Amino acid sequence: MRIPLPIATKTAGATAHPYPFQIASQTLEFLQASLFYASFVDVATGEFVRLPDGMGKLEKQFTEKLYSKETYDQAWGFLAKYRPVFERVPFQSVLISLNSHWDWYLRKLVDFIRFARANIGTPPLSNDDARRLERSGSLPLIEQIEVVELSAGIQFNLINEQRAELKEMALVRNLGLHNRWEVDARYLANTPRQGLQVGELRLIDVDELYQWHRLLMTLVNESASKVAVAFVAAPNYS
């Protein structure tokens, strides 16, 4: 299965290249859908279990698949034991999904920038900056933003506080992927958040998640627009 990009063509007299808008449009749709899906599932689940015998119906389906009431009860016990982690799963899942879509978008955008630079005769980057651009996918998120700005000769309208929040989002995502949401020394060395200690859970609240979502939407929109204008002279790209 492939997911095609939205169709866009470059017309005579265009002031921007269509490709950045194509990948941005699809990324924005995924960012919106990720947040909505988690909210929908959370609400739908809550409504279902409130139905008459809703829990009974769920238990019947699970025990039929698990072949054991004992396994079902044991799993419920684990959920109860680690409730602080699992009750935030919808938020955690959305955070990881948001970052995944950013990673996809960044890779596509950087590939386009490298193609455009090679085809319109822009002054070469320094060896260090060229290597940073090539390996941008493995850089911290704020460095990714900086290398896009540098390589495209643009500047995003992100104030320091917004950049700090995007950095925090990426730090928390890394805790979730690599340390089951437990604070570690690397996180503490890089976060401005206060009052956390190694080993404590870094929980996400809904307001924080919505803020990160809005910032990513803004970043994708602005980066696509400015890169598209900067490289309007680049040949067709797909």
C-alpha positions in Angstrom: 0.0 0.0 0.0 1.2 3.5 -0.8 -0.2 6.8 0.2 0.0 9.2 -2.7 0.7 12.9 -2.1 -1.9 15.5 -3.0 -1.8 16.5 -6.6 -0.2 19.9 -7.3 1.4 21.4 -10.4 3.7 24.3 -10.9 2.2 26.9 -13.2 3.8 29.7 -15.2 4.6 32.6 -13.0 4.4 30.6 -9.7 6.0 32.2 -6.7 6.5 29.0 -4.8 7.4 25.4 -5.5 4.4 23.0 -5.1 6.3 20.1 -3.4 6.7 21.5 0.1 3.0 22.2 0.1 2.2 18.7 -1.0 4.1 17.1 1.9 2.9 19.7 4.4 -0.7 19.2 3.4 -0.6 15.5 4.0 1.4 15.9 7.3 -1.2 18.4 8.6 -4.0 15.9 7.8 -2.1 13.2 9.7 -1.4 15.5 12.7 -5.1 16.3 12.9 -6.3 12.8 12.4 -3.9 11.5 15.1 -5.3 13.8 17.7 -8.9 13.1 16.7 -8.5 9.3 16.6 -7.1 9.2 20.1 -10.0 11.4 21.4 -12.6 9.4 19.5 -11.4 6.1 20.8 -11.2 7.4 24.3 -14.7 8.8 24.2 -16.1 5.7 22.4 -14.6 3.3 24.9 -16.0 5.3 27.8 -19.4 5.4 26.3 -19.4 1.6 25.5 -18.4 0.5 29.0 -21.3 2.6 30.4 -23.8 0.7 28.3 -25.9 -2.0 30.1 -23.6 -5.0 30.6 -20.9 -3.2 28.5 -18.1 -4.6 30.7 -19.6 -8.0 30.5 -19.6 -8.0 26.7 -16.0 -6.9 26.7 -15.0 -9.6 29.2 -16.8 -12.2 27.1 -14.9 -11.1 23.9 -11.6 -11.0 25.6 -11.9 -14.3 27.4 -12.9 -15.9 24.2 -9.7 -14.6 22.5 -7.5 -15.2 25.5 -8.9 -18.6 26.2 -8.6 -17.9 29.9 -10.6 -15.9 32.5 -7.5 -16.1 34.7 -5.4 -14.3 32.0 -8.0 -11.6 31.6 -8.1 -11.0 35.4 -4.4 -11.0 35.6 -4.1 -8.4 32.8 -6.7 -6.2 34.7 -4.5 -6.5 37.8 -1.5 -5.3 35.9 -3.5 -2.3 34.5 -4.5 -1.4 38.0 -1.0 -1.8 39.4 0.5 0.6 36.8 -2.5 2.8 36.4 -0.7 6.1 36.4 1.1 5.0 33.2 -1.7 3.4 31.4 -4.4 6.0 32.1 -2.3 8.5 30.0 -1.8 6.1 27.1 -4.1 8.1 24.8 -1.9 11.2 25.3 1.3 9.2 25.1 0.2 7.5 21.8 -0.7 10.9 20.3 2.7 12.4 21.3 4.6 9.5 19.6 2.4 9.8 16.5 2.9 13.5 16.2 6.6 13.1 16.3 6.5 10.3 13.8 4.7 12.5 11.3 7.2 15.3 11.9 10.0 12.9 11.2 8.5 11.9 7.9 7.8 15.5 6.9 11.4 16.6 7.8 13.0 13.8 5.8 10.9 14.6 2.7 11.6 18.4 3.2 15.3 17.9 3.6 15.5 15.6 0.5 13.8 18.3 -1.5 16.1 21.0 -0.1 19.2 19.0 -1.1 17.7 18.4 -4.6 16.8 22.1 -5.0 20.2 23.3 -3.9 21.9 21.0 -6.3 19.8 22.2 -9.2 19.6 25.9 -8.9 23.2 26.7 -8.1 23.1 27.9 -4.6 26.4 28.6 -2.8 27.7 25.4 -1.2 27.3 24.8 2.5 30.3 24.3 4.6 31.3 20.7 5.1 30.0 20.6 8.6 26.7 22.1 7.6 26.3 19.8 4.6 26.9 16.8 6.9 24.3 18.2 9.4 21.8 18.5 6.6 22.5 15.0 5.4 22.1 13.5 8.9 19.3 15.8 10.0 16.9 13.0 10.8 19.1 11.9 13.7 19.6 15.4 15.1 17.5 16.8 18.0 14.4 18.6 16.9 15.7 22.1 17.5 18.8 21.4 15.5 16.6 20.1 12.7 14.8 23.4 12.6 18.1 25.3 12.6 19.6 23.2 9.8 16.5 23.7 7.6 16.7 27.5 8.2 20.4 27.6 7.4 20.2 25.4 4.2 17.2 27.2 2.8 18.4 30.7 3.8 15.2 31.4 5.8 14.1 32.2 9.4 11.0 30.8 11.1 8.9 33.1 13.3 9.3 30.9 16.3 10.0 32.7 19.5 12.4 31.2 22.1 9.5 30.0 24.3 8.0 28.1 21.3 11.3 26.5 20.4 11.7 25.5 24.1 8.3 23.8 24.0 9.2 21.9 20.8 12.4 20.8 22.5 10.5 19.6 25.5 8.0 17.7 23.3 10.9 15.8 21.7 12.6 15.1 25.0 9.4 13.7 26.5 8.8 11.6 23.3 12.3 10.1 23.8 11.5 9.2 27.4 8.4 7.4 26.1 10.2 5.5 23.4 13.3 4.6 25.3 12.6 4.7 29.0 8.8 4.0 29.5 8.2 7.6 30.5 10.6 7.6 33.4 12.7 10.7 33.9 16.4 10.1 33.4 19.6 12.1 33.8 19.7 13.1 30.1 16.2 14.5 30.3 16.9 16.5 33.5 20.1 18.0 31.9 18.0 19.3 29.0 14.6 20.3 30.3 13.6 23.6 32.0 10.9 21.8 33.9 11.4 21.9 37.6 10.5 19.5 40.5 11.2 16.2 38.7 13.7 13.5 39.8 15.3 10.5 38.1 12.9 7.6 38.1 9.7 9.6 38.4 7.1 9.4 35.6 7.0 12.3 33.1 3.2 12.4 32.7 1.5 14.4 29.9 -1.6 16.5 30.5 -4.1 17.4 27.8 -3.2 21.1 27.7 0.4 20.3 27.1 -0.4 17.9 24.3 -2.7 20.4 22.6 0.0 23.1 22.8 2.6 20.8 21.2 0.1 19.9 18.5 -0.5 23.5 17.7 3.2 24.3 17.5 3.9 21.4 15.1 1.0 22.5 12.9 2.5 26.1 12.9 6.0 24.8 12.2 4.9 22.6 9.3 2.8 25.3 7.7 5.6 28.0 8.0 8.4 25.7 6.9 6.6 24.5 3.8 5.7 28.1 2.8 9.2 29.5 3.2 11.0 26.6 1.7 8.6 26.6 -1.3 9.3 30.3 -1.9 13.1 29.9 -1.4 13.3 27.2 -4.0 10.6 28.2 -6.5 13.2 28.0 -9.3 13.9 24.3 -8.6 12.7 21.7 -11.2 9.7 19.5 -10.7 10.2 17.1 -7.9 8.2 14.1 -6.5 
